[in-house]
């Protein structure tokens, strides 16, 4: 068998399960309890005027 056929068979059998697992892990990470405040803080960073890129601390 050539490499393409082997990779195609792997993708057809285990590739979908692997991608689904990654998707579920990412969803859990984003919607985990206690992450709302973190993402709200990250969303406010561009609007925060306390510091500017020119400030050197």
N, C-alpha and C positions, 0 to 999 in steps of 0.2 A: 504494500500500500504506500501511496505517496503521502507526504506531510499534510497536504491540503485535506485529504480524505480523513486522516486521523484527527486533525484539528476540528473538522466539521462534525465528526461523530462526537467528540468531546463537548463541543458547544451545544449540540442537540440534546445531549444527555445530562451533563452536569453544569454546563454554563448557565442555564436558566436558573437553576437552584442557587448557584453561587451569586448571581446578580440579584436575585430576590433576597438573599440573606444580607447582602450589603445594603440594599434599600431599606430593609427592616431595621438594621442597626443604625443607619443614618436617621431614620424617622424617630427611633427611640432617643437618640442623642439630642435631637432638636427639640422634641416635645417632653423631655424628662422633667420631673418635678423640680421646681426651683430654678429653672433656666429662664423664666420670663424676665426677671429683673436684669439678668446678664444681657439678654438681647435688647431690652429697652435701653440699657446704658449704651450698647454698641450703636443703636440707631440714633442716639442723640449726639454722638461724637462730632459729626460734621457741623452741627449747629452750635456747638460749644465755642464761645468766644473767649474763654479764660486764657487759653494758650494759642499761640500762632506758630507756624513753622519757623518764623524768624527768631523766636525766643530761644536763647541759649541758657540752659540752667546748669 
